[in-house]
Amino acid sequence: MHNIFGYISKGCISVKLFSKLLTVSLFFLIQGCTSLDLSESEKMVLGQLIIAEPLPVNYKSEIALARLSEVIQRAEITDEQRAKLFYDRGVIFDSVGLRSLARLDFVRAIRLKPDLVDAYNFLGIHYTQLQEFNQAYESFDSALDLSSAHQYAYLNRGIALYYGGRPQLAVDDFKAFHLQQENDPYRVLWLYLAEHKLNDFEAKLALKERAENINDQIWAKQIIHLYLGEMSQIEFISRLTQNVKSRKQLTERLCEAYFYLGKYHQLNDRAGEAGNFFKLALGTNVYEFVEHRYAKLELDLMRDKVISHVQQ
């Protein structure tokens, strides 16, 4: 947790600095509150909104972590075997939200086995989440140098380029990823998000065309209908529980839905609504999903933007 007292010098604080801090604090207070002046449609959305029950940590993951740690510490094994164990433990740390411990294990794995492709891919994801974009690009480049067929490195490098402010390069990577499976709605959505930054009109035309390859029975196609204006937010939310077979499946679906609702509001210049949906996505605890990973980054970027504006 950041210490606000780090801004205070010798027991006093300047009026100007206090004003800046107050402005930022008030912004996030407002962000966390619901406006009292709601339209009828907004009231309906709030009334229909489904709140996810956060996924608990799987006890099997805890047992696996304990066993892997014991083997790593005690077993007489080769460096290659130890690298694989570090990687496996890092994946489990990552899946339960222990990102720093995961990152340490991925670094250890690469030191012992410099050609471990998947470890580079994971490291790139973590650097993206930390906004260390140059290191993220280097990690994904290393993964693709070792295995040019590693399609998810294209997705993840595309996401890093998207958040790193390089939309054209992101589009190139997302197109390469999309060509591997043209009927995947998530590949289509990320490609649209990057193309939107270049030309929204052309991006929407391309989104509509690509959506024709996606089966109507896949629930995520409804996100595309929402983005194209073919479905209202109220209708989208009302359909979120359709064909859901378990509580876990519902939580995972809501993680995705909240994130893309956040992006939808962001694209329409509604920062308050976007921030609230990103927070809802984070609250699902579906740590392994792309949508959960980058909901936190979205919120970090929003805060950075506000602080930068206040400091100008």
Residue, then its C-alpha position, 0 to 999 in steps of 0.5 A: m500500500h502506498n504511504i500518503f505520508g510520503y508526500i508530507s515533508k517536516g510535518c507540513i504540506s503545501v496548500k497546492l499539494f493538498s489541493k491536488l491530493l484532495t482533487v484525486s481523492l474526490f475523483f475516486l470517491i465520486q467514481g465509487c458512488t452511484s449518481l443520484d440522478l439516474s435515468e430509468s434505463e440506468k436504474m433497470v441495469l442496476g436492478q438486473l446486474i448479477i454480482a459474481e461470487p468470487l472463485p475460492v482458491n482450489y485446495k488442489s492448488e495449495i497441495a500442489l504448491a507444497r509438493l512442488s516446493e518440497v521437491i525443488q528443495r530436496a530432490e537431486i534433479t538436473d537443472e532442466q528438471r528443476a527449471k520445469l518444476f519452477y515453471d510449473r510452480g510459477v503457473i500455479f502461483d499465477s493461477v491463485g493471484l500470487r503474481s510476484l512469486a510466479r514471476l520469480d519462479f519464471v525468472r528462475a526457470i529461464r536461468l536454468k533453461p534459457d529456451l523455455v518458451d512458455a516461461y518467456n510468454f508468462l513473463g511478458i504477460h507480467y511485465t505488461q501488467l506492470q506497465e514495463f512494456n519494453q521488457a514485455y516486448e523483449s519477452f514475447d520476442s524471445a518466445l517467438d524467436l524460439s517458437s514462431a508457431h506459439q500463437y498465444a505469444y502473438l495475442n499477448r504481445g498484441i495486448a502489450l502493444y495495445y496498452g503500450g500505445r502502439p495500436q498499428l503493431a498491435v493490430d498486426d499481432f492480433k490479425a496473426f492470432h485471429l487467422q489461427q481461429e477466425n470463429d473465436p469471438y475473443r480474437v475478433l474483439w481484441l482485434y477490434l479494440a486495437e483497430h478502434k484506436l486507428n479508425d473507429f468507423e472502419a473498425k466497426l465495419a471489419l467487426k461486423e464482417r468478421a462476426e459472420n464467421i462466429n456461431d450464434q450459439i457462442w455466448a460471447k458473440q453477444i458482446i459483439h452485438l453490444y459493441l455494434g449497437e445491435m443489442s442494448q446493455i440491459e438485454f446483454i445483462s439479462r442474457l448472462t445466465q443463459n445456458v450456465k451449468s455451474r456457479k464456477q461457469l457463471t463467475e467465469r462468464l461474469c468476469e469476461a462480461y464485466f471486463y468487456l462492459g468496462k471497455y464498452h463504456q470506455l469506448n463511449d467516454r463513460a469513465g465512471e461506468a467503465g471503472n465500476f465494471f473493471k472493479l467487478a471483473l477483478g472481484t471474480n478472482v478468476y486470476e487466469f483469465v485475460e479479462h481479470r489480468y487486464a481489468k487491474l491494468e485498466l484501473d491503474l491506467m485510469r488512475d495514472k491519467v487522473i493524477s497526470h491531469v491534476q499535476q499539469 
